[in-house]
Structures are given as structure tokens and as C-alpha cells.
């Protein structure tokens, strides 16, 4: 009987002692790495942080530790922008390079190098960590859309690229441009399916807000982005593979989510410290109007010319918009002559101006082109699509 009492007293004492020790359990668990709110937040960020890098790297102004703006200048401005006739840089230090069609290897390779060194590996990583996560289908879909948006620019610049076999230990990992485009369409299929499934399974429309830098605040907008991008790519192959173009245009235009149709849906990069690199280069005095775009805008008396550029300051031409011809850097031996030509309008194009990737105007023009080529499944009037596209372009 006495032993029973002793046992009872001992048990009660032990319980009281145990109760007095539980105050430290919560902090001990945190110290030992339990799955608390902090770790949950880290786990979520693992799936979201890659998106900032990818989106900043399309209209390239991503800082990998060497600053911003100047990489974009060689990535795009001294290449694509110059050869398309949008801008001209007649600085004497560049007089023996791309300006006169003497291609500078460092410049012409920069789009490839920066993309494969800093952007595509991150997109590939994001694909791998989200593709099998049921609760992150929307992130998987968004990753694929951005991956296609970034990489179709690279194949359109260089031709064959490493895409579908990236990260695989294969002897020949290079896709032909035809293979790359087919892989793009396949990835857009997966993207739309993932985002659609996410919504149908009860996912929130704004579940993508934490990754949004491209004016896609909802999952539905990401699908519109995918459909519009598909239509762009379909038109780009329409001259070489009409069957494929017809099939892809149909997918884009018959999808229930639709395509981008109004300016408030334009895909454009902003936020999270991103600065428009065109404005940055303008600050160096190196973004003059190209003669090609001057001819187009002046010829059509396009009222947008004053939004894009400033009038020339050349004597007797101060009310005119003058573009610098490609292939020259001086006139009559005077390297400063073209400094009086039209310069980018830095009042309307600033560091905070979003970098445009895809617009409603383009999508309407693509629909018009599809109608002209006889591959618009909606049988829309090319004239009406074109007229509708002109409105948001202003």
C-alpha cells in the first residue's frame, strides 16, 4: 500500500515536472528546424524567386553582378534595334563596328551568352522544380510561357539553339529551328493545360500575383499570354509550314480563354527594381532615331512620332524628325553632324516605362494576317482585325 502511494506521488511529480518543461518546446522545435512558418515561407520562395530573373532577362536588364543597361545595349540595341532601323548610335568609338556592318563578335554573341549563362538555366530549374508539384501547376505553366517568350527570340536571331535537350547528357543537344519551334508549341500546350487544370481544380486566379512582373496578375491572363504567343509563332512559320501554322492558329484563337485584345492586357515588364534599359542608354546620348523608322513614321504622318522621338535641332529643320542612316557615322567628315538629328523622347520613355513584350495591337494584326493567309478559324475580316489593331496601338 505504501509502495502504491509512493508510485502515485512519483508519477504526479513527474507530470508536474514535465508540464513545467513544455514552455521551451516551441522554441526548441524552431531551433531544430521544424516546418514552421519561416520554413514554409522559404519553401514557397523556392518556387517563386526564379521568376524575377527570367522576366528581367527577356528584355534583358538583369544584373548578375556587373551592373545593368550596358549588357542590354549589346544584347539588343546595337544589334536588333540598329539593323531594324529603329535606332542608330553614331558614336565614333563604334564607327568600325555594327554601324557599318563590320560585326563586332562580342556584341553579336551577347544575346546568346547572356541568355545561356544567366536566364535559360534559371528557367530550366524552375521547370524542373514545379512540373511535378500538384499545388504549383500555375507556376509550372507560367515558367513554360516565359521560357518560350525568351527563347524564340534566340532562335530567331541565331537559328539552331539548345532547347529541348538542355541539361541532358547527349552528344547532339542542338535543335534545328524547326525542332525548336515545335518544342515551343509543345511547351505552350503544357503551359495552357497546367494553368487550366489549376483553375478547374479550384486554384485562385490571383495565385500568380507573387511572380507577376509582366502584367499577368491572374492565371487566366497567363493563358491569354500563351495563346497570343502561340499565334505570333504560328504566323512566323506560316510561309514554311502552313499545316503547322493552321493548327497552331486554331489552338490560339479557339481556346476558351482567348488572346490579348485590349491595351490594358499588354505583356510588359515592370516592378521589382526593373528599369527600362532603353532609357538608360538614352542617358548616354546614344539612341538617335534611325532613318528607316523616320521614313515610315514621316511617310504615314504617324502622330506617335512625337511620343517616340524629339524633333531635330538642326538649323532650318527644327520642326522635322530626321533619322540617321544605317552604315554611316559622320557626314562630310563631321562626326558631330548627326547630333542635331532626332533623339529618343526621354520625357515619355523613362527608367520606369514598362518594357513591352507583346501587345494587343500585335495580336489583332496577327489575326488580320491569319485571315489573309486563310488560316483564321474564326473567319474574321482581315480589314476589321487590322482596323481594330490600329486603335490600341495608339
NORVEN-V630657 format. One record per residue. PHI is phi in whole degrees, -180 to 180 (none if undefined). Layout:
BEGIN
phi
PHI
PHI
END
This chain:
BEGIN
phi
none
-63
-63
-64
-63
-62
-64
-62
-63
-63
-65
-62
-61
-66
-65
-64
-64
-64
-62
-71
-93
-72
-60
-94
-62
-62
-69
-62
-64
-63
-62
-84
87
-67
-82
-86
-61
-64
-70
-60
-65
-63
-61
-68
-64
-58
-91
-109
-65
-64
-66
-63
-62
-62
-69
-71
-94
-81
-88
-59
-148
-97
-99
-94
124
-118
93
-121
75
-62
-63
-64
-58
-82
-63
-133
-66
-89
-124
-59
-64
-73
-73
-82
91
-74
-137
-144
-122
-98
-53
-60
-69
-108
-65
-110
-122
-57
-53
-112
65
-97
-61
-88
-57
-63
-75
-68
-93
-66
-61
-67
-64
-67
-66
-79
-83
-125
-104
-64
-59
-70
-64
-64
-62
-62
-63
-64
-84
-108
-65
-108
-97
-57
-80
-118
-58
-66
-70
-63
-62
-64
-59
-65
-62
-65
-63
-67
-60
-73
-88
-67
-66
-73
-69
-70
-90
-111
95
-59
-140
-94
-140
-67
-110
-61
85
-99
-86
-122
-61
-113
-101
-90
-94
-67
-64
-63
-65
-63
-63
-66
-68
-60
-62
-64
-67
-68
-58
-65
-64
-63
-63
-65
-69
-65
-62
-56
-69
-68
-90
97
-65
-78
-57
-89
-66
-100
-63
-70
-106
-76
-126
-119
64
-122
-80
-130
-64
-62
-65
-63
-69
-62
-58
-61
-65
-68
-65
-61
-64
-58
-68
-62
-69
-73
-105
-64
-82
-112
-149
-64
-63
-65
-61
-63
-63
-74
-63
-64
-59
-67
-87
-100
-65
-64
-81
80
-121
-66
-128
-132
-61
-71
-103
-53
-85
-152
-92
-163
88
54
83
-71
-122
-65
-69
-63
-67
-64
-66
-60
-65
-93
74
-126
-132
-90
-65
-83
-65
-65
-69
-63
-63
-68
-67
-68
-61
-93
51
-72
-68
-75
-58
-76
-79
-83
-135
-99
-63
-67
-109
-68
-52
69
-135
-70
-102
-106
-109
-115
-108
-80
-67
-69
97
-132
-135
-146
-122
52
80
-100
-71
-99
-57
-75
-66
-93
-83
-66
-116
-56
-80
-79
-83
-103
-113
-120
-61
-91
-68
-59
-89
-80
-110
-159
-121
-63
-59
-60
-63
-66
-66
-65
-66
-64
-63
-61
-66
-63
-87
74
-124
-89
-66
-87
53
-76
-72
-60
-63
-69
-62
-64
-63
-66
-71
-63
-59
-70
-71
-98
END
